[in-house]
Each structure stands twice: as C-alpha cells, then as structure tokens.
Amino acid sequence: MRASLRTMFHRKSTLAVLLGLIFLSFFGTLAVSAWMFPQNYDWRYRVISNLLSPRDNPAHYWLAAIGLAVTALLMLPFAGHLRRHLEVASPRVARMSSGAFAAGSIALICACFIVPQHVHDVFGVRRVHEFFGRSAAGFLAIGMLCSCWCAWKGCGRSLFATPLFCIWSLVTLVPLAGIFVSECLLMLTRMKPAWATPIRTELRHSVFWHLGFWEWTGAAAVFVFLCAAVFLTPPQTTHPRNSSGVRCLGIDGARQSPDVDQPQPNLLQKGFVDS
C-alpha cells in the first residue's frame, strides 16, 4: 500500500491534479473569503493574515484558514518531486530544496491553526502567527533558490531545459528583490527619522510599499514555480529504486541491475585472436 501511494505521487498526472486542487483551495477559498470580508478587501494593500484574523474577519476566518492549511498539505508531495528530479544536478542542494519546501509547508499549516492574535498571547508569546508565516515564506524562498541553483547547473550539463531555469529565476528573484527593497526602505525610515516623511509621502500610494502586494505576488510565484516543476522537468521512466532493486542512472531512464553481470566483449569479434 505504501509503495503504491509512493508510485502514485511519482506520476506527473497525479501532481497535475494536485496543482488544480492547490489552485482551488488557495485562490478559491481566499477569493470567497475576501468577497465576504466585512470591509472592502483590496489585495494590493491588505495582507493575507487579515482573512485569517477573527478580529478582522469574524464570520469567515475559518474558511481562509482551512483553505490555506489544505494548500500546504497538498504541497508536501512536491518536496519529494523536486528531490527526485534535481538530485541528478546536485544531490546535496536537492535535499536542501526538498527539506526547505517540506519545512515551509509545515510552518504554513501551523500558521493556519494559530490564527492572528491581537490581544492575547499564545503560549506566553506574542505574534506566533507572524513567526510561523514568515518562517513558511523564508523556507519556501530557500527551497526555490536551491532549485534555481540545481536548474542552473543542470542547464550547463544539458540535464534541464533552459525555460525551466528562466521561469524559476523570474518567479523567485523578482518577488525577493521587491521584498528586499521594501524592507530596506522601511529600515531606512527607522534609522533616519528625518527621511521617514519624504519616503512615506512618495510611496504611500504605491502598491510596492505595502506588504500585502508582495504576499499575493509571492503566492502566485510559488504556484507558477510548482507548475514549472511539473510540466518542464524531464520525465523519468523509472523510479530511483523500484521493487526489484534496479537503480536509475540519469534522467533518460537508463538503468542497471547490481545483481546481473554485464556481458563481456567477444574478443574474436574484435579481431583479437591469440596467436
């Protein structure tokens, strides 16, 4: 049973179905929750946590929390998918990418169960939801960066197609660069109070200044990243180790059994005849 489930999640058709479920569970439930939000919810200026907050969304915060938790649960099989396909380029970095994606998904599940608390502490700690949310974003970013590194090495060795590296780099580096610049400007306003007023005046009405815009952009980037991981990675005709103990060699499906001796070349056919 366990082997059949593992084999099922190795198939790209199964992962494609999971992508559709991820789209519905994340964008679908959050869109419904935003539509029923008590106030006008503008995704460019409001963070996703507002939809999960019992204070801001008292009637339907549970809907957003369930949708986000289901999304994180459906993302777990992609960690193994990345490891299987990227280890041909760099086994160590592939394991880092897989582990970071798994840790990010688990942290996202924890962030859904611990809803934003504005008054009471959770286990004596404030802002536990924010901690898990930022941890999830950080782990997912590390996993995406490691995947980009493997894809870059794989392109140099003709293991992966160039569009895979280009798409992964685009959806990874652009949101990270935007968040980095936004955080730097925010730190600058705190370190230099005299510059705070002009910076906020210039960027107050810009979507690039608000964290909500980058949260939704990052969520869409992760979804596109997973789509590229499914549809642009080369197919594997066999699994890294199947039930007969046969190990795959490379991405072209070539395999070799350690229990079967390789045939030796016939010296007579080669023209080497003992005198």
MODELLER restraints for C-alpha pairs under 7 A, 6 or more apart:
rsr = mdl.restraints
at = mdl.atoms
rsr.add(forms.Gaussian(group=physical.xy_distance, feature=features.Distance(at['CA:8:A'], at['CA:14:A']), mean=6.67, stdev=0.5))
rsr.add(forms.Gaussian(group=physical.xy_distance, feature=features.Distance(at['CA:9:A'], at['CA:15:A']), mean=6.66, stdev=0.5))
rsr.add(forms.Gaussian(group=physical.xy_distance, feature=features.Distance(at['CA:9:A'], at['CA:77:A']), mean=6.73, stdev=0.5))
rsr.add(forms.Gaussian(group=physical.xy_distance, feature=features.Distance(at['CA:10:A'], at['CA:81:A']), mean=6.94, stdev=0.5))
rsr.add(forms.Gaussian(group=physical.xy_distance, feature=features.Distance(at['CA:12:A'], at['CA:230:A']), mean=6.29, stdev=0.5))
rsr.add(forms.Gaussian(group=physical.xy_distance, feature=features.Distance(at['CA:15:A'], at['CA:230:A']), mean=6.84, stdev=0.5))
rsr.add(forms.Gaussian(group=physical.xy_distance, feature=features.Distance(at['CA:18:A'], at['CA:74:A']), mean=6.46, stdev=0.5))
rsr.add(forms.Gaussian(group=physical.xy_distance, feature=features.Distance(at['CA:22:A'], at['CA:71:A']), mean=5.23, stdev=0.5))
rsr.add(forms.Gaussian(group=physical.xy_distance, feature=features.Distance(at['CA:22:A'], at['CA:74:A']), mean=6.56, stdev=0.5))
rsr.add(forms.Gaussian(group=physical.xy_distance, feature=features.Distance(at['CA:25:A'], at['CA:67:A']), mean=4.84, stdev=0.5))
rsr.add(forms.Gaussian(group=physical.xy_distance, feature=features.Distance(at['CA:25:A'], at['CA:68:A']), mean=6.86, stdev=0.5))
rsr.add(forms.Gaussian(group=physical.xy_distance, feature=features.Distance(at['CA:25:A'], at['CA:70:A']), mean=6.54, stdev=0.5))
rsr.add(forms.Gaussian(group=physical.xy_distance, feature=features.Distance(at['CA:25:A'], at['CA:71:A']), mean=5.80, stdev=0.5))
rsr.add(forms.Gaussian(group=physical.xy_distance, feature=features.Distance(at['CA:26:A'], at['CA:67:A']), mean=5.57, stdev=0.5))
rsr.add(forms.Gaussian(group=physical.xy_distance, feature=features.Distance(at['CA:26:A'], at['CA:68:A']), mean=5.69, stdev=0.5))
rsr.add(forms.Gaussian(group=physical.xy_distance, feature=features.Distance(at['CA:26:A'], at['CA:71:A']), mean=5.87, stdev=0.5))
rsr.add(forms.Gaussian(group=physical.xy_distance, feature=features.Distance(at['CA:29:A'], at['CA:63:A']), mean=6.60, stdev=0.5))
rsr.add(forms.Gaussian(group=physical.xy_distance, feature=features.Distance(at['CA:29:A'], at['CA:64:A']), mean=5.90, stdev=0.5))
rsr.add(forms.Gaussian(group=physical.xy_distance, feature=features.Distance(at['CA:29:A'], at['CA:67:A']), mean=5.59, stdev=0.5))
rsr.add(forms.Gaussian(group=physical.xy_distance, feature=features.Distance(at['CA:30:A'], at['CA:64:A']), mean=5.44, stdev=0.5))
rsr.add(forms.Gaussian(group=physical.xy_distance, feature=features.Distance(at['CA:33:A'], at['CA:51:A']), mean=6.65, stdev=0.5))
rsr.add(forms.Gaussian(group=physical.xy_distance, feature=features.Distance(at['CA:33:A'], at['CA:60:A']), mean=6.27, stdev=0.5))
rsr.add(forms.Gaussian(group=physical.xy_distance, feature=features.Distance(at['CA:33:A'], at['CA:63:A']), mean=6.64, stdev=0.5))
rsr.add(forms.Gaussian(group=physical.xy_distance, feature=features.Distance(at['CA:33:A'], at['CA:64:A']), mean=6.11, stdev=0.5))
rsr.add(forms.Gaussian(group=physical.xy_distance, feature=features.Distance(at['CA:34:A'], at['CA:41:A']), mean=5.90, stdev=0.5))
rsr.add(forms.Gaussian(group=physical.xy_distance, feature=features.Distance(at['CA:34:A'], at['CA:51:A']), mean=6.75, stdev=0.5))
rsr.add(forms.Gaussian(group=physical.xy_distance, feature=features.Distance(at['CA:37:A'], at['CA:57:A']), mean=6.03, stdev=0.5))
rsr.add(forms.Gaussian(group=physical.xy_distance, feature=features.Distance(at['CA:38:A'], at['CA:57:A']), mean=6.57, stdev=0.5))
rsr.add(forms.Gaussian(group=physical.xy_distance, feature=features.Distance(at['CA:43:A'], at['CA:212:A']), mean=6.28, stdev=0.5))
rsr.add(forms.Gaussian(group=physical.xy_distance, feature=features.Distance(at['CA:43:A'], at['CA:213:A']), mean=6.42, stdev=0.5))
rsr.add(forms.Gaussian(group=physical.xy_distance, feature=features.Distance(at['CA:44:A'], at['CA:207:A']), mean=5.93, stdev=0.5))
rsr.add(forms.Gaussian(group=physical.xy_distance, feature=features.Distance(at['CA:44:A'], at['CA:212:A']), mean=5.67, stdev=0.5))
rsr.add(forms.Gaussian(group=physical.xy_distance, feature=features.Distance(at['CA:44:A'], at['CA:213:A']), mean=4.38, stdev=0.5))
rsr.add(forms.Gaussian(group=physical.xy_distance, feature=features.Distance(at['CA:45:A'], at['CA:207:A']), mean=6.66, stdev=0.5))
rsr.add(forms.Gaussian(group=physical.xy_distance, feature=features.Distance(at['CA:45:A'], at['CA:210:A']), mean=5.64, stdev=0.5))
rsr.add(forms.Gaussian(group=physical.xy_distance, feature=features.Distance(at['CA:45:A'], at['CA:212:A']), mean=5.11, stdev=0.5))
rsr.add(forms.Gaussian(group=physical.xy_distance, feature=features.Distance(at['CA:45:A'], at['CA:213:A']), mean=6.06, stdev=0.5))
rsr.add(forms.Gaussian(group=physical.xy_distance, feature=features.Distance(at['CA:46:A'], at['CA:212:A']), mean=4.77, stdev=0.5))
rsr.add(forms.Gaussian(group=physical.xy_distance, feature=features.Distance(at['CA:47:A'], at['CA:211:A']), mean=6.48, stdev=0.5))
rsr.add(forms.Gaussian(group=physical.xy_distance, feature=features.Distance(at['CA:47:A'], at['CA:212:A']), mean=3.93, stdev=0.5))
rsr.add(forms.Gaussian(group=physical.xy_distance, feature=features.Distance(at['CA:47:A'], at['CA:215:A']), mean=6.73, stdev=0.5))
rsr.add(forms.Gaussian(group=physical.xy_distance, feature=features.Distance(at['CA:48:A'], at['CA:212:A']), mean=6.77, stdev=0.5))
rsr.add(forms.Gaussian(group=physical.xy_distance, feature=features.Distance(at['CA:49:A'], at['CA:116:A']), mean=6.97, stdev=0.5))
rsr.add(forms.Gaussian(group=physical.xy_distance, feature=features.Distance(at['CA:50:A'], at['CA:56:A']), mean=5.90, stdev=0.5))
rsr.add(forms.Gaussian(group=physical.xy_distance, feature=features.Distance(at['CA:50:A'], at['CA:57:A']), mean=6.89, stdev=0.5))
rsr.add(forms.Gaussian(group=physical.xy_distance, feature=features.Distance(at['CA:51:A'], at['CA:57:A']), mean=5.79, stdev=0.5))
rsr.add(forms.Gaussian(group=physical.xy_distance, feature=features.Distance(at['CA:51:A'], at['CA:61:A']), mean=5.64, stdev=0.5))
rsr.add(forms.Gaussian(group=physical.xy_distance, feature=features.Distance(at['CA:51:A'], at['CA:64:A']), mean=6.18, stdev=0.5))
rsr.add(forms.Gaussian(group=physical.xy_distance, feature=features.Distance(at['CA:52:A'], at['CA:61:A']), mean=4.57, stdev=0.5))
rsr.add(forms.Gaussian(group=physical.xy_distance, feature=features.Distance(at['CA:52:A'], at['CA:62:A']), mean=6.84, stdev=0.5))
rsr.add(forms.Gaussian(group=physical.xy_distance, feature=features.Distance(at['CA:52:A'], at['CA:64:A']), mean=5.78, stdev=0.5))
rsr.add(forms.Gaussian(group=physical.xy_distance, feature=features.Distance(at['CA:52:A'], at['CA:65:A']), mean=5.74, stdev=0.5))
rsr.add(forms.Gaussian(group=physical.xy_distance, feature=features.Distance(at['CA:52:A'], at['CA:115:A']), mean=6.15, stdev=0.5))
rsr.add(forms.Gaussian(group=physical.xy_distance, feature=features.Distance(at['CA:52:A'], at['CA:116:A']), mean=6.93, stdev=0.5))
rsr.add(forms.Gaussian(group=physical.xy_distance, feature=features.Distance(at['CA:53:A'], at['CA:61:A']), mean=5.90, stdev=0.5))
rsr.add(forms.Gaussian(group=physical.xy_distance, feature=features.Distance(at['CA:53:A'], at['CA:115:A']), mean=6.08, stdev=0.5))
rsr.add(forms.Gaussian(group=physical.xy_distance, feature=features.Distance(at['CA:53:A'], at['CA:116:A']), mean=5.29, stdev=0.5))
rsr.add(forms.Gaussian(group=physical.xy_distance, feature=features.Distance(at['CA:54:A'], at['CA:61:A']), mean=5.86, stdev=0.5))
rsr.add(forms.Gaussian(group=physical.xy_distance, feature=features.Distance(at['CA:65:A'], at['CA:112:A']), mean=5.03, stdev=0.5))
rsr.add(forms.Gaussian(group=physical.xy_distance, feature=features.Distance(at['CA:68:A'], at['CA:112:A']), mean=6.63, stdev=0.5))
rsr.add(forms.Gaussian(group=physical.xy_distance, feature=features.Distance(at['CA:69:A'], at['CA:108:A']), mean=6.97, stdev=0.5))
rsr.add(forms.Gaussian(group=physical.xy_distance, feature=features.Distance(at['CA:69:A'], at['CA:109:A']), mean=4.90, stdev=0.5))
rsr.add(forms.Gaussian(group=physical.xy_distance, feature=features.Distance(at['CA:69:A'], at['CA:112:A']), mean=5.86, stdev=0.5))
rsr.add(forms.Gaussian(group=physical.xy_distance, feature=features.Distance(at['CA:72:A'], at['CA:105:A']), mean=4.83, stdev=0.5))
rsr.add(forms.Gaussian(group=physical.xy_distance, feature=features.Distance(at['CA:72:A'], at['CA:108:A']), mean=6.19, stdev=0.5))
rsr.add(forms.Gaussian(group=physical.xy_distance, feature=features.Distance(at['CA:72:A'], at['CA:109:A']), mean=6.03, stdev=0.5))
rsr.add(forms.Gaussian(group=physical.xy_distance, feature=features.Distance(at['CA:73:A'], at['CA:105:A']), mean=6.79, stdev=0.5))
rsr.add(forms.Gaussian(group=physical.xy_distance, feature=features.Distance(at['CA:75:A'], at['CA:105:A']), mean=6.61, stdev=0.5))
rsr.add(forms.Gaussian(group=physical.xy_distance, feature=features.Distance(at['CA:76:A'], at['CA:102:A']), mean=5.76, stdev=0.5))
rsr.add(forms.Gaussian(group=physical.xy_distance, feature=features.Distance(at['CA:76:A'], at['CA:105:A']), mean=6.49, stdev=0.5))
rsr.add(forms.Gaussian(group=physical.xy_distance, feature=features.Distance(at['CA:79:A'], at['CA:98:A']), mean=4.42, stdev=0.5))
rsr.add(forms.Gaussian(group=physical.xy_distance, feature=features.Distance(at['CA:79:A'], at['CA:99:A']), mean=6.98, stdev=0.5))
rsr.add(forms.Gaussian(group=physical.xy_distance, feature=features.Distance(at['CA:79:A'], at['CA:101:A']), mean=5.60, stdev=0.5))
rsr.add(forms.Gaussian(group=physical.xy_distance, feature=features.Distance(at['CA:79:A'], at['CA:102:A']), mean=5.87, stdev=0.5))
rsr.add(forms.Gaussian(group=physical.xy_distance, feature=features.Distance(at['CA:80:A'], at['CA:98:A']), mean=6.19, stdev=0.5))
rsr.add(forms.Gaussian(group=physical.xy_distance, feature=features.Distance(at['CA:82:A'], at['CA:94:A']), mean=6.98, stdev=0.5))
rsr.add(forms.Gaussian(group=physical.xy_distance, feature=features.Distance(at['CA:82:A'], at['CA:98:A']), mean=6.08, stdev=0.5))
rsr.add(forms.Gaussian(group=physical.xy_distance, feature=features.Distance(at['CA:83:A'], at['CA:94:A']), mean=5.02, stdev=0.5))
rsr.add(forms.Gaussian(group=physical.xy_distance, feature=features.Distance(at['CA:83:A'], at['CA:95:A']), mean=5.81, stdev=0.5))
rsr.add(forms.Gaussian(group=physical.xy_distance, feature=features.Distance(at['CA:83:A'], at['CA:98:A']), mean=5.45, stdev=0.5))
rsr.add(forms.Gaussian(group=physical.xy_distance, feature=features.Distance(at['CA:86:A'], at['CA:94:A']), mean=5.29, stdev=0.5))
rsr.add(forms.Gaussian(group=physical.xy_distance, feature=features.Distance(at['CA:86:A'], at['CA:150:A']), mean=6.05, stdev=0.5))
rsr.add(forms.Gaussian(group=physical.xy_distance, feature=features.Distance(at['CA:87:A'], at['CA:94:A']), mean=5.12, stdev=0.5))
rsr.add(forms.Gaussian(group=physical.xy_distance, feature=features.Distance(at['CA:88:A'], at['CA:250:A']), mean=6.36, stdev=0.5))
rsr.add(forms.Gaussian(group=physical.xy_distance, feature=features.Distance(at['CA:89:A'], at['CA:150:A']), mean=5.63, stdev=0.5))
rsr.add(forms.Gaussian(group=physical.xy_distance, feature=features.Distance(at['CA:89:A'], at['CA:153:A']), mean=6.09, stdev=0.5))
rsr.add(forms.Gaussian(group=physical.xy_distance, feature=features.Distance(at['CA:89:A'], at['CA:154:A']), mean=5.21, stdev=0.5))
rsr.add(forms.Gaussian(group=physical.xy_distance, feature=features.Distance(at['CA:90:A'], at['CA:150:A']), mean=6.02, stdev=0.5))
rsr.add(forms.Gaussian(group=physical.xy_distance, feature=features.Distance(at['CA:93:A'], at['CA:146:A']), mean=5.99, stdev=0.5))
rsr.add(forms.Gaussian(group=physical.xy_distance, feature=features.Distance(at['CA:93:A'], at['CA:150:A']), mean=6.96, stdev=0.5))
rsr.add(forms.Gaussian(group=physical.xy_distance, feature=features.Distance(at['CA:94:A'], at['CA:147:A']), mean=6.90, stdev=0.5))
rsr.add(forms.Gaussian(group=physical.xy_distance, feature=features.Distance(at['CA:94:A'], at['CA:150:A']), mean=6.99, stdev=0.5))
rsr.add(forms.Gaussian(group=physical.xy_distance, feature=features.Distance(at['CA:96:A'], at['CA:143:A']), mean=6.90, stdev=0.5))
rsr.add(forms.Gaussian(group=physical.xy_distance, feature=features.Distance(at['CA:96:A'], at['CA:146:A']), mean=6.96, stdev=0.5))
rsr.add(forms.Gaussian(group=physical.xy_distance, feature=features.Distance(at['CA:97:A'], at['CA:142:A']), mean=6.93, stdev=0.5))
rsr.add(forms.Gaussian(group=physical.xy_distance, feature=features.Distance(at['CA:97:A'], at['CA:143:A']), mean=4.03, stdev=0.5))
rsr.add(forms.Gaussian(group=physical.xy_distance, feature=features.Distance(at['CA:97:A'], at['CA:144:A']), mean=6.85, stdev=0.5))
rsr.add(forms.Gaussian(group=physical.xy_distance, feature=features.Distance(at['CA:97:A'], at['CA:146:A']), mean=5.26, stdev=0.5))
rsr.add(forms.Gaussian(group=physical.xy_distance, feature=features.Distance(at['CA:97:A'], at['CA:147:A']), mean=6.00, stdev=0.5))
rsr.add(forms.Gaussian(group=physical.xy_distance, feature=features.Distance(at['CA:98:A'], at['CA:143:A']), mean=6.65, stdev=0.5))
rsr.add(forms.Gaussian(group=physical.xy_distance, feature=features.Distance(at['CA:100:A'], at['CA:139:A']), mean=4.96, stdev=0.5))
rsr.add(forms.Gaussian(group=physical.xy_distance, feature=features.Distance(at['CA:100:A'], at['CA:140:A']), mean=6.13, stdev=0.5))
rsr.add(forms.Gaussian(group=physical.xy_distance, feature=features.Distance(at['CA:100:A'], at['CA:142:A']), mean=6.29, stdev=0.5))
rsr.add(forms.Gaussian(group=physical.xy_distance, feature=features.Distance(at['CA:100:A'], at['CA:143:A']), mean=4.93, stdev=0.5))
rsr.add(forms.Gaussian(group=physical.xy_distance, feature=features.Distance(at['CA:101:A'], at['CA:139:A']), mean=6.32, stdev=0.5))
rsr.add(forms.Gaussian(group=physical.xy_distance, feature=features.Distance(at['CA:101:A'], at['CA:140:A']), mean=5.30, stdev=0.5))
rsr.add(forms.Gaussian(group=physical.xy_distance, feature=features.Distance(at['CA:101:A'], at['CA:143:A']), mean=5.44, stdev=0.5))
rsr.add(forms.Gaussian(group=physical.xy_distance, feature=features.Distance(at['CA:103:A'], at['CA:139:A']), mean=6.39, stdev=0.5))
rsr.add(forms.Gaussian(group=physical.xy_distance, feature=features.Distance(at['CA:104:A'], at['CA:135:A']), mean=6.83, stdev=0.5))
rsr.add(forms.Gaussian(group=physical.xy_distance, feature=features.Distance(at['CA:104:A'], at['CA:136:A']), mean=4.06, stdev=0.5))
rsr.add(forms.Gaussian(group=physical.xy_distance, feature=features.Distance(at['CA:104:A'], at['CA:137:A']), mean=6.69, stdev=0.5))
rsr.add(forms.Gaussian(group=physical.xy_distance, feature=features.Distance(at['CA:104:A'], at['CA:139:A']), mean=4.76, stdev=0.5))
rsr.add(forms.Gaussian(group=physical.xy_distance, feature=features.Distance(at['CA:104:A'], at['CA:140:A']), mean=5.28, stdev=0.5))
rsr.add(forms.Gaussian(group=physical.xy_distance, feature=features.Distance(at['CA:105:A'], at['CA:136:A']), mean=6.53, stdev=0.5))
rsr.add(forms.Gaussian(group=physical.xy_distance, feature=features.Distance(at['CA:107:A'], at['CA:132:A']), mean=5.36, stdev=0.5))
rsr.add(forms.Gaussian(group=physical.xy_distance, feature=features.Distance(at['CA:107:A'], at['CA:133:A']), mean=6.89, stdev=0.5))
rsr.add(forms.Gaussian(group=physical.xy_distance, feature=features.Distance(at['CA:107:A'], at['CA:135:A']), mean=6.43, stdev=0.5))
rsr.add(forms.Gaussian(group=physical.xy_distance, feature=features.Distance(at['CA:107:A'], at['CA:136:A']), mean=5.00, stdev=0.5))
rsr.add(forms.Gaussian(group=physical.xy_distance, feature=features.Distance(at['CA:108:A'], at['CA:132:A']), mean=6.51, stdev=0.5))
rsr.add(forms.Gaussian(group=physical.xy_distance, feature=features.Distance(at['CA:108:A'], at['CA:133:A']), mean=6.06, stdev=0.5))
rsr.add(forms.Gaussian(group=physical.xy_distance, feature=features.Distance(at['CA:108:A'], at['CA:136:A']), mean=5.30, stdev=0.5))
rsr.add(forms.Gaussian(group=physical.xy_distance, feature=features.Distance(at['CA:110:A'], at['CA:132:A']), mean=6.51, stdev=0.5))
rsr.add(forms.Gaussian(group=physical.xy_distance, feature=features.Distance(at['CA:111:A'], at['CA:129:A']), mean=5.10, stdev=0.5))
rsr.add(forms.Gaussian(group=physical.xy_distance, feature=features.Distance(at['CA:111:A'], at['CA:132:A']), mean=5.09, stdev=0.5))
rsr.add(forms.Gaussian(group=physical.xy_distance, feature=features.Distance(at['CA:111:A'], at['CA:133:A']), mean=5.58, stdev=0.5))
rsr.add(forms.Gaussian(group=physical.xy_distance, feature=features.Distance(at['CA:114:A'], at['CA:129:A']), mean=5.65, stdev=0.5))
rsr.add(forms.Gaussian(group=physical.xy_distance, feature=features.Distance(at['CA:115:A'], at['CA:129:A']), mean=6.00, stdev=0.5))
rsr.add(forms.Gaussian(group=physical.xy_distance, feature=features.Distance(at['CA:116:A'], at['CA:129:A']), mean=5.41, stdev=0.5))
rsr.add(forms.Gaussian(group=physical.xy_distance, feature=features.Distance(at['CA:117:A'], at['CA:127:A']), mean=6.85, stdev=0.5))
rsr.add(forms.Gaussian(group=physical.xy_distance, feature=features.Distance(at['CA:122:A'], at['CA:128:A']), mean=6.69, stdev=0.5))
rsr.add(forms.Gaussian(group=physical.xy_distance, feature=features.Distance(at['CA:144:A'], at['CA:172:A']), mean=6.44, stdev=0.5))
rsr.add(forms.Gaussian(group=physical.xy_distance, feature=features.Distance(at['CA:145:A'], at['CA:172:A']), mean=6.93, stdev=0.5))
rsr.add(forms.Gaussian(group=physical.xy_distance, feature=features.Distance(at['CA:148:A'], at['CA:165:A']), mean=6.20, stdev=0.5))
rsr.add(forms.Gaussian(group=physical.xy_distance, feature=features.Distance(at['CA:148:A'], at['CA:168:A']), mean=6.06, stdev=0.5))
rsr.add(forms.Gaussian(group=physical.xy_distance, feature=features.Distance(at['CA:148:A'], at['CA:169:A']), mean=6.12, stdev=0.5))
rsr.add(forms.Gaussian(group=physical.xy_distance, feature=features.Distance(at['CA:151:A'], at['CA:160:A']), mean=6.46, stdev=0.5))
rsr.add(forms.Gaussian(group=physical.xy_distance, feature=features.Distance(at['CA:151:A'], at['CA:165:A']), mean=5.34, stdev=0.5))
rsr.add(forms.Gaussian(group=physical.xy_distance, feature=features.Distance(at['CA:152:A'], at['CA:165:A']), mean=6.09, stdev=0.5))
rsr.add(forms.Gaussian(group=physical.xy_distance, feature=features.Distance(at['CA:154:A'], at['CA:160:A']), mean=5.24, stdev=0.5))
rsr.add(forms.Gaussian(group=physical.xy_distance, feature=features.Distance(at['CA:155:A'], at['CA:161:A']), mean=6.19, stdev=0.5))
rsr.add(forms.Gaussian(group=physical.xy_distance, feature=features.Distance(at['CA:155:A'], at['CA:162:A']), mean=6.05, stdev=0.5))
rsr.add(forms.Gaussian(group=physical.xy_distance, feature=features.Distance(at['CA:160:A'], at['CA:233:A']), mean=6.68, stdev=0.5))
rsr.add(forms.Gaussian(group=physical.xy_distance, feature=features.Distance(at['CA:160:A'], at['CA:234:A']), mean=6.82, stdev=0.5))
rsr.add(forms.Gaussian(group=physical.xy_distance, feature=features.Distance(at['CA:164:A'], at['CA:228:A']), mean=6.43, stdev=0.5))
rsr.add(forms.Gaussian(group=physical.xy_distance, feature=features.Distance(at['CA:164:A'], at['CA:232:A']), mean=5.88, stdev=0.5))
rsr.add(forms.Gaussian(group=physical.xy_distance, feature=features.Distance(at['CA:168:A'], at['CA:225:A']), mean=5.87, stdev=0.5))
rsr.add(forms.Gaussian(group=physical.xy_distance, feature=features.Distance(at['CA:171:A'], at['CA:221:A']), mean=4.97, stdev=0.5))
rsr.add(forms.Gaussian(group=physical.xy_distance, feature=features.Distance(at['CA:171:A'], at['CA:225:A']), mean=6.72, stdev=0.5))
rsr.add(forms.Gaussian(group=physical.xy_distance, feature=features.Distance(at['CA:172:A'], at['CA:221:A']), mean=6.94, stdev=0.5))
rsr.add(forms.Gaussian(group=physical.xy_distance, feature=features.Distance(at['CA:175:A'], at['CA:214:A']), mean=6.63, stdev=0.5))
rsr.add(forms.Gaussian(group=physical.xy_distance, feature=features.Distance(at['CA:175:A'], at['CA:217:A']), mean=6.80, stdev=0.5))
rsr.add(forms.Gaussian(group=physical.xy_distance, feature=features.Distance(at['CA:175:A'], at['CA:218:A']), mean=5.98, stdev=0.5))
rsr.add(forms.Gaussian(group=physical.xy_distance, feature=features.Distance(at['CA:179:A'], at['CA:214:A']), mean=6.65, stdev=0.5))
rsr.add(forms.Gaussian(group=physical.xy_distance, feature=features.Distance(at['CA:182:A'], at['CA:209:A']), mean=6.05, stdev=0.5))
rsr.add(forms.Gaussian(group=physical.xy_distance, feature=features.Distance(at['CA:189:A'], at['CA:195:A']), mean=5.84, stdev=0.5))
rsr.add(forms.Gaussian(group=physical.xy_distance, feature=features.Distance(at['CA:189:A'], at['CA:196:A']), mean=4.30, stdev=0.5))
rsr.add(forms.Gaussian(group=physical.xy_distance, feature=features.Distance(at['CA:203:A'], at['CA:209:A']), mean=5.99, stdev=0.5))
rsr.add(forms.Gaussian(group=physical.xy_distance, feature=features.Distance(at['CA:207:A'], at['CA:213:A']), mean=6.17, stdev=0.5))
rsr.add(forms.Gaussian(group=physical.xy_distance, feature=features.Distance(at['CA:234:A'], at['CA:251:A']), mean=6.90, stdev=0.5))
rsr.add(forms.Gaussian(group=physical.xy_distance, feature=features.Distance(at['CA:236:A'], at['CA:251:A']), mean=5.77, stdev=0.5))
rsr.add(forms.Gaussian(group=physical.xy_distance, feature=features.Distance(at['CA:236:A'], at['CA:252:A']), mean=6.60, stdev=0.5))
rsr.add(forms.Gaussian(group=physical.xy_distance, feature=features.Distance(at['CA:236:A'], at['CA:253:A']), mean=5.78, stdev=0.5))
rsr.add(forms.Gaussian(group=physical.xy_distance, feature=features.Distance(at['CA:237:A'], at['CA:253:A']), mean=5.00, stdev=0.5))
rsr.add(forms.Gaussian(group=physical.xy_distance, feature=features.Distance(at['CA:238:A'], at['CA:248:A']), mean=6.66, stdev=0.5))
rsr.add(forms.Gaussian(group=physical.xy_distance, feature=features.Distance(at['CA:238:A'], at['CA:253:A']), mean=5.83, stdev=0.5))
rsr.add(forms.Gaussian(group=physical.xy_distance, feature=features.Distance(at['CA:239:A'], at['CA:248:A']), mean=6.71, stdev=0.5))
rsr.add(forms.Gaussian(group=physical.xy_distance, feature=features.Distance(at['CA:240:A'], at['CA:247:A']), mean=5.60, stdev=0.5))
rsr.add(forms.Gaussian(group=physical.xy_distance, feature=features.Distance(at['CA:240:A'], at['CA:248:A']), mean=5.19, stdev=0.5))
rsr.add(forms.Gaussian(group=physical.xy_distance, feature=features.Distance(at['CA:241:A'], at['CA:247:A']), mean=4.90, stdev=0.5))
rsr.add(forms.Gaussian(group=physical.xy_distance, feature=features.Distance(at['CA:241:A'], at['CA:248:A']), mean=6.79, stdev=0.5))
rsr.add(forms.Gaussian(group=physical.xy_distance, feature=features.Distance(at['CA:246:A'], at['CA:255:A']), mean=6.67, stdev=0.5))
rsr.add(forms.Gaussian(group=physical.xy_distance, feature=features.Distance(at['CA:246:A'], at['CA:256:A']), mean=6.22, stdev=0.5))
rsr.add(forms.Gaussian(group=physical.xy_distance, feature=features.Distance(at['CA:246:A'], at['CA:257:A']), mean=4.96, stdev=0.5))
rsr.add(forms.Gaussian(group=physical.xy_distance, feature=features.Distance(at['CA:247:A'], at['CA:255:A']), mean=5.83, stdev=0.5))
rsr.add(forms.Gaussian(group=physical.xy_distance, feature=features.Distance(at['CA:247:A'], at['CA:256:A']), mean=6.19, stdev=0.5))
rsr.add(forms.Gaussian(group=physical.xy_distance, feature=features.Distance(at['CA:247:A'], at['CA:257:A']), mean=6.67, stdev=0.5))
rsr.add(forms.Gaussian(group=physical.xy_distance, feature=features.Distance(at['CA:248:A'], at['CA:254:A']), mean=6.00, stdev=0.5))
rsr.add(forms.Gaussian(group=physical.xy_distance, feature=features.Distance(at['CA:248:A'], at['CA:255:A']), mean=4.50, stdev=0.5))
rsr.add(forms.Gaussian(group=physical.xy_distance, feature=features.Distance(at['CA:248:A'], at['CA:256:A']), mean=6.89, stdev=0.5))
rsr.add(forms.Gaussian(group=physical.xy_distance, feature=features.Distance(at['CA:249:A'], at['CA:255:A']), mean=5.34, stdev=0.5))
rsr.add(forms.Gaussian(group=physical.xy_distance, feature=features.Distance(at['CA:267:A'], at['CA:273:A']), mean=6.98, stdev=0.5))
